[in-house]
Amino acid sequence: MFELPNDPLLQHLKTVAFGTEFRKALDTIRVAKTGGLIVIGDPGTPGVPATVDSICEGGFVLNTPFSAARLAELSKMDGAVLVSSCLSTIRSANVHLTPHPTPTTETGMRHRTAECVARQIQGAVVIAISKRNDTITLFLAGEKYVLLDKVRLLAESSHPIDMAEFYGRGYSDAISNLLSLKSPDTIKHDLKLINQLRDKLFSTIWTSGCHNAELGTDGDIINARLTKVVKAVNVAAAALEQISGAIVRDRQTTRTAEFRIIDHSSMGFG
């Protein structure tokens, strides 16, 4: 099975995946067009300034078990709803958030506040549901990810995985050509092509991985295709590692231009 790299954004997409109670609440709020601002995070250590609770004013404490219906109802109020990081407890509701003003490209008040909070509070996940634009946006640190409805997500998920398979075949073929160890000029060209394909391959796999995480149990087909692509890439990468020493020795002998052997461990495939 394809495993996502251990990246905070990708891991949090799993918590808002289709089929989860949390995503059910978000979609209920979106369809009702009531809007909402939700902060996922714990109180933190007393005395530490950069915690969720340090930028909260007003509202009322609940500490009640989480449910999709409760979250949807509480989000109808003007203030933010605070949810524990494990998503088991609704901590507070109708909270006024007071982050330090920071430059933002967002226009709506909810989204501006969400971005400022996410940038200021390390590890906090802030979700803004637009009242007018029918969108759900997740903010984490300096990253922003727009959650799509299932129909649109399923439609848009096909292109990245198609391209991942295309670049994966090209990547494997380029490494196979390199195995013949032809002239120095040919080796240099093949290595350049491998590096270019590697960057494109990682980008498309990353996008497909995001779609796979967000689709949850509905992403089985993408998951199977990603697993096949990554398995083939890892086989090709292992072959490249085996011949890298021979390429370096050839470079030292022929005094050709320096070749860049890529580090596949940074791709995060497992």
TORDOLO-778941 format. One record per residue (C-alpha): residue in one letter; x, y, z. Coordinates in Angstrom, 2 decimals. Layout:
{rose:a&x:X&y:Y&z:Z}
...
//
This chain:
{rose:m&x:0.00&y:0.00&z:0.00}
{rose:f&x:1.17&y:3.50&z:-0.78}
{rose:e&x:2.26&y:5.44&z:2.31}
{rose:l&x:2.33&y:9.22&z:2.38}
{rose:p&x:5.52&y:10.97&z:3.46}
{rose:n&x:5.47&y:11.98&z:7.12}
{rose:d&x:4.37&y:15.52&z:6.40}
{rose:p&x:2.03&y:17.39&z:8.81}
{rose:l&x:-0.26&y:18.70&z:6.06}
{rose:l&x:-0.71&y:15.28&z:4.48}
{rose:q&x:-1.33&y:13.66&z:7.85}
{rose:h&x:-3.98&y:16.25&z:8.73}
{rose:l&x:-5.74&y:15.63&z:5.41}
{rose:k&x:-6.45&y:12.14&z:6.71}
{rose:t&x:-8.37&y:13.63&z:9.63}
{rose:v&x:-10.67&y:15.55&z:7.27}
{rose:a&x:-11.06&y:12.70&z:4.78}
{rose:f&x:-14.42&y:11.64&z:3.41}
{rose:g&x:-16.00&y:9.04&z:5.65}
{rose:t&x:-14.83&y:10.66&z:8.91}
{rose:e&x:-17.19&y:12.34&z:11.37}
{rose:f&x:-15.16&y:15.52&z:11.16}
{rose:r&x:-15.57&y:15.76&z:7.39}
{rose:k&x:-19.28&y:15.06&z:7.80}
{rose:a&x:-19.51&y:18.14&z:10.04}
{rose:l&x:-17.54&y:20.30&z:7.60}
{rose:d&x:-19.75&y:19.31&z:4.68}
{rose:t&x:-22.88&y:19.97&z:6.74}
{rose:i&x:-21.66&y:23.49&z:7.50}
{rose:r&x:-20.73&y:24.07&z:3.86}
{rose:v&x:-24.08&y:22.91&z:2.51}
{rose:a&x:-25.99&y:24.94&z:5.11}
{rose:k&x:-23.98&y:28.04&z:4.07}
{rose:t&x:-23.69&y:29.19&z:7.67}
{rose:g&x:-19.92&y:29.57&z:7.55}
{rose:g&x:-17.58&y:28.58&z:10.32}
{rose:l&x:-14.14&y:28.89&z:11.89}
{rose:i&x:-12.66&y:25.85&z:13.61}
{rose:v&x:-9.33&y:25.60&z:15.42}
{rose:i&x:-7.84&y:22.17&z:16.12}
{rose:g&x:-5.35&y:22.35&z:18.98}
{rose:d&x:-4.80&y:21.78&z:22.69}
{rose:p&x:-4.38&y:24.39&z:25.46}
{rose:g&x:-0.62&y:23.82&z:25.62}
{rose:t&x:1.74&y:24.44&z:28.50}
{rose:p&x:0.88&y:27.28&z:30.89}
{rose:g&x:3.26&y:30.19&z:30.53}
{rose:v&x:4.10&y:29.41&z:26.92}
{rose:p&x:2.85&y:32.38&z:24.86}
{rose:a&x:2.30&y:30.68&z:21.51}
{rose:t&x:-0.66&y:28.45&z:22.36}
{rose:v&x:-4.20&y:28.36&z:21.02}
{rose:d&x:-5.69&y:29.56&z:24.30}
{rose:s&x:-3.32&y:32.55&z:24.47}
{rose:i&x:-5.12&y:34.23&z:21.56}
{rose:c&x:-8.68&y:33.46&z:22.68}
{rose:e&x:-11.16&y:35.82&z:24.30}
{rose:g&x:-14.76&y:35.33&z:25.39}
{rose:g&x:-16.85&y:32.39&z:24.35}
{rose:f&x:-17.78&y:29.55&z:26.67}
{rose:v&x:-16.05&y:26.34&z:27.72}
{rose:l&x:-17.77&y:23.08&z:26.82}
{rose:n&x:-15.33&y:20.15&z:27.01}
{rose:t&x:-18.03&y:17.94&z:25.54}
{rose:p&x:-17.51&y:14.80&z:23.43}
{rose:f&x:-17.16&y:15.52&z:19.73}
{rose:s&x:-19.97&y:14.80&z:17.31}
{rose:a&x:-20.58&y:16.05&z:13.79}
{rose:a&x:-24.01&y:17.42&z:14.73}
{rose:r&x:-22.63&y:19.38&z:17.72}
{rose:l&x:-19.82&y:20.92&z:15.69}
{rose:a&x:-22.20&y:21.94&z:12.89}
{rose:e&x:-24.61&y:23.59&z:15.32}
{rose:l&x:-21.94&y:25.41&z:17.33}
{rose:s&x:-20.36&y:26.74&z:14.13}
{rose:k&x:-23.53&y:28.77&z:13.46}
{rose:m&x:-22.37&y:31.26&z:16.09}
{rose:d&x:-20.09&y:34.14&z:15.14}
{rose:g&x:-17.01&y:33.00&z:17.06}
{rose:a&x:-14.62&y:30.13&z:16.51}
{rose:v&x:-15.03&y:26.58&z:17.78}
{rose:l&x:-12.01&y:24.97&z:19.49}
{rose:v&x:-11.55&y:21.22&z:19.04}
{rose:s&x:-8.92&y:19.05&z:20.73}
{rose:s&x:-6.04&y:17.84&z:18.56}
{rose:c&x:-7.26&y:14.24&z:18.80}
{rose:l&x:-10.73&y:15.39&z:17.63}
{rose:s&x:-12.40&y:13.71&z:20.61}
{rose:t&x:-13.55&y:16.86&z:22.43}
{rose:i&x:-15.20&y:20.16&z:21.53}
{rose:r&x:-13.37&y:22.43&z:23.96}
{rose:s&x:-15.02&y:25.84&z:23.51}
{rose:a&x:-17.40&y:27.72&z:21.23}
{rose:n&x:-18.17&y:31.29&z:20.16}
{rose:v&x:-14.53&y:32.24&z:20.87}
{rose:h&x:-13.06&y:35.51&z:19.63}
{rose:l&x:-9.58&y:34.96&z:18.18}
{rose:t&x:-6.97&y:37.71&z:18.58}
{rose:p&x:-3.82&y:36.74&z:16.65}
{rose:h&x:-1.13&y:39.28&z:15.84}
{rose:p&x:-1.86&y:40.92&z:12.47}
{rose:t&x:0.32&y:39.48&z:9.71}
{rose:p&x:0.39&y:40.12&z:5.95}
{rose:t&x:-2.14&y:37.92&z:4.18}
{rose:t&x:-3.57&y:37.53&z:0.70}
{rose:e&x:-6.94&y:36.43&z:2.07}
{rose:t&x:-9.91&y:38.78&z:1.78}
{rose:g&x:-12.69&y:37.41&z:3.98}
{rose:m&x:-12.47&y:37.99&z:7.74}
{rose:r&x:-12.69&y:34.27&z:8.60}
{rose:h&x:-9.92&y:33.34&z:6.19}
{rose:r&x:-7.68&y:36.24&z:7.22}
{rose:t&x:-8.04&y:35.24&z:10.86}
{rose:a&x:-7.49&y:31.57&z:10.03}
{rose:e&x:-4.23&y:32.28&z:8.20}
{rose:c&x:-2.93&y:34.56&z:10.99}
{rose:v&x:-3.71&y:31.98&z:13.69}
{rose:a&x:-2.11&y:29.13&z:11.72}
{rose:r&x:1.06&y:31.17&z:11.19}
{rose:q&x:1.27&y:32.28&z:14.82}
{rose:i&x:0.41&y:29.05&z:16.67}
{rose:q&x:2.77&y:26.22&z:15.83}
{rose:g&x:0.95&y:22.97&z:15.10}
{rose:a&x:-2.53&y:24.49&z:15.12}
{rose:v&x:-4.83&y:23.52&z:12.27}
{rose:v&x:-7.40&y:26.17&z:11.37}
{rose:i&x:-10.33&y:25.50&z:9.06}
{rose:a&x:-12.40&y:28.28&z:7.52}
{rose:i&x:-15.72&y:27.46&z:5.87}
{rose:s&x:-16.90&y:30.23&z:3.60}
{rose:k&x:-20.48&y:31.41&z:3.91}
{rose:r&x:-20.63&y:32.71&z:0.33}
{rose:n&x:-18.12&y:30.79&z:-1.79}
{rose:d&x:-19.05&y:27.24&z:-0.76}
{rose:t&x:-15.42&y:26.37&z:0.06}
{rose:i&x:-13.59&y:24.72&z:2.96}
{rose:t&x:-9.97&y:25.84&z:3.45}
{rose:l&x:-7.42&y:24.26&z:5.77}
{rose:f&x:-4.54&y:26.37&z:7.09}
{rose:l&x:-1.42&y:24.94&z:8.74}
{rose:a&x:1.64&y:27.11&z:9.43}
{rose:g&x:2.32&y:28.81&z:6.08}
{rose:e&x:0.37&y:26.28&z:4.01}
{rose:k&x:-3.14&y:26.47&z:2.64}
{rose:y&x:-5.20&y:23.63&z:1.18}
{rose:v&x:-8.70&y:23.95&z:-0.29}
{rose:l&x:-10.87&y:20.89&z:0.34}
{rose:l&x:-13.01&y:19.97&z:-2.65}
{rose:d&x:-16.41&y:18.32&z:-2.73}
{rose:k&x:-16.29&y:14.63&z:-3.56}
{rose:v&x:-17.58&y:14.88&z:-7.14}
{rose:r&x:-15.01&y:17.51&z:-8.10}
{rose:l&x:-12.22&y:15.76&z:-6.23}
{rose:l&x:-12.87&y:12.46&z:-7.97}
{rose:a&x:-12.88&y:14.27&z:-11.33}
{rose:e&x:-9.64&y:16.16&z:-10.65}
{rose:s&x:-7.79&y:13.22&z:-9.12}
{rose:s&x:-7.43&y:11.30&z:-12.39}
{rose:h&x:-4.99&y:13.66&z:-14.15}
{rose:p&x:-2.20&y:13.70&z:-11.51}
{rose:i&x:-2.12&y:9.91&z:-11.20}
{rose:d&x:-2.12&y:9.56&z:-15.00}
{rose:m&x:0.91&y:11.89&z:-15.15}
{rose:a&x:2.60&y:10.05&z:-12.28}
{rose:e&x:2.33&y:6.81&z:-14.25}
{rose:f&x:3.63&y:8.56&z:-17.38}
{rose:y&x:6.63&y:10.11&z:-15.62}
{rose:g&x:7.24&y:6.86&z:-13.75}
{rose:r&x:7.60&y:4.94&z:-17.03}
{rose:g&x:9.91&y:7.63&z:-18.42}
{rose:y&x:11.97&y:7.59&z:-15.22}
{rose:s&x:12.42&y:3.82&z:-15.33}
{rose:d&x:13.27&y:3.89&z:-19.04}
{rose:a&x:15.87&y:6.64&z:-18.53}
{rose:i&x:17.57&y:4.62&z:-15.80}
{rose:s&x:17.53&y:1.53&z:-18.03}
{rose:n&x:19.28&y:3.52&z:-20.75}
{rose:l&x:21.86&y:4.65&z:-18.23}
{rose:l&x:22.65&y:1.05&z:-17.34}
{rose:s&x:24.38&y:0.64&z:-20.70}
{rose:l&x:26.99&y:3.24&z:-19.64}
{rose:k&x:27.52&y:4.72&z:-23.07}
{rose:s&x:29.67&y:7.73&z:-23.91}
{rose:p&x:30.23&y:10.47&z:-21.25}
{rose:d&x:28.00&y:12.87&z:-23.18}
{rose:t&x:25.17&y:10.34&z:-23.26}
{rose:i&x:25.57&y:9.63&z:-19.54}
{rose:k&x:25.39&y:13.34&z:-18.78}
{rose:h&x:22.22&y:13.69&z:-20.86}
{rose:d&x:20.58&y:10.66&z:-19.23}
{rose:l&x:21.36&y:11.93&z:-15.72}
{rose:k&x:19.91&y:15.34&z:-16.53}
{rose:l&x:16.75&y:13.66&z:-17.85}
{rose:i&x:16.51&y:11.46&z:-14.75}
{rose:n&x:16.69&y:14.47&z:-12.46}
{rose:q&x:14.04&y:16.34&z:-14.45}
{rose:l&x:11.70&y:13.35&z:-14.44}
{rose:r&x:12.35&y:12.82&z:-10.74}
{rose:d&x:11.13&y:16.35&z:-9.91}
{rose:k&x:8.00&y:15.98&z:-12.07}
{rose:l&x:7.36&y:12.52&z:-10.69}
{rose:f&x:7.58&y:13.70&z:-7.09}
{rose:s&x:5.23&y:16.62&z:-7.77}
{rose:t&x:2.53&y:14.43&z:-9.34}
{rose:i&x:2.85&y:11.72&z:-6.70}
{rose:w&x:2.57&y:14.38&z:-4.00}
{rose:t&x:-0.63&y:15.77&z:-5.54}
{rose:s&x:-2.09&y:12.29&z:-5.95}
{rose:g&x:-1.11&y:11.51&z:-2.37}
{rose:c&x:-3.09&y:14.55&z:-1.17}
{rose:h&x:-6.11&y:13.43&z:-3.18}
{rose:n&x:-5.71&y:9.90&z:-1.85}
{rose:a&x:-5.59&y:11.14&z:1.76}
{rose:e&x:-8.63&y:13.39&z:1.34}
{rose:l&x:-10.71&y:10.72&z:-0.40}
{rose:g&x:-10.24&y:8.32&z:2.51}
{rose:t&x:-11.96&y:5.01&z:1.85}
{rose:d&x:-13.07&y:6.30&z:-1.56}
{rose:g&x:-9.45&y:6.52&z:-2.70}
{rose:d&x:-8.81&y:2.78&z:-3.08}
{rose:i&x:-8.27&y:2.98&z:-6.84}
{rose:i&x:-5.80&y:5.86&z:-6.59}
{rose:n&x:-4.07&y:4.07&z:-3.72}
{rose:a&x:-3.60&y:0.94&z:-5.79}
{rose:r&x:-2.24&y:2.90&z:-8.77}
{rose:l&x:0.11&y:4.92&z:-6.54}
{rose:t&x:1.40&y:1.75&z:-4.94}
{rose:k&x:2.23&y:0.32&z:-8.37}
{rose:v&x:3.98&y:3.53&z:-9.50}
{rose:v&x:6.05&y:3.84&z:-6.32}
{rose:k&x:7.05&y:0.17&z:-6.41}
{rose:a&x:8.37&y:0.56&z:-9.97}
{rose:v&x:10.15&y:3.81&z:-9.08}
{rose:n&x:11.85&y:2.19&z:-6.08}
{rose:v&x:13.09&y:-0.70&z:-8.25}
{rose:a&x:14.53&y:1.76&z:-10.78}
{rose:a&x:16.05&y:3.89&z:-8.01}
{rose:a&x:17.77&y:0.84&z:-6.52}
{rose:a&x:19.30&y:0.09&z:-9.92}
{rose:l&x:20.54&y:3.67&z:-10.15}
{rose:e&x:22.18&y:3.41&z:-6.74}
{rose:q&x:24.01&y:0.27&z:-7.84}
{rose:i&x:25.54&y:1.94&z:-10.89}
{rose:s&x:26.25&y:5.32&z:-9.27}
{rose:g&x:29.71&y:4.17&z:-8.19}
{rose:a&x:30.56&y:3.12&z:-11.73}
{rose:i&x:29.42&y:6.50&z:-13.04}
{rose:v&x:31.62&y:8.34&z:-10.52}
{rose:r&x:34.62&y:6.19&z:-11.46}
{rose:d&x:33.94&y:6.86&z:-15.14}
{rose:r&x:33.77&y:10.61&z:-14.44}
{rose:q&x:37.11&y:10.52&z:-12.66}
{rose:t&x:38.66&y:8.67&z:-15.59}
{rose:t&x:37.26&y:10.73&z:-18.44}
{rose:r&x:37.29&y:14.13&z:-16.64}
{rose:t&x:33.81&y:14.89&z:-17.93}
{rose:a&x:31.52&y:17.43&z:-16.36}
{rose:e&x:30.35&y:16.60&z:-12.84}
{rose:f&x:27.22&y:14.49&z:-12.64}
{rose:r&x:24.58&y:14.99&z:-9.96}
{rose:i&x:23.43&y:11.70&z:-8.49}
{rose:i&x:20.07&y:12.34&z:-6.89}
{rose:d&x:19.24&y:11.27&z:-3.36}
{rose:h&x:16.09&y:9.17&z:-3.56}
{rose:s&x:15.74&y:8.98&z:0.22}
{rose:s&x:14.43&y:12.55&z:0.14}
{rose:m&x:11.47&y:11.51&z:-1.99}
{rose:g&x:9.80&y:9.94&z:1.01}
{rose:f&x:8.51&y:6.82&z:-0.72}
{rose:g&x:8.08&y:3.65&z:1.22}
//
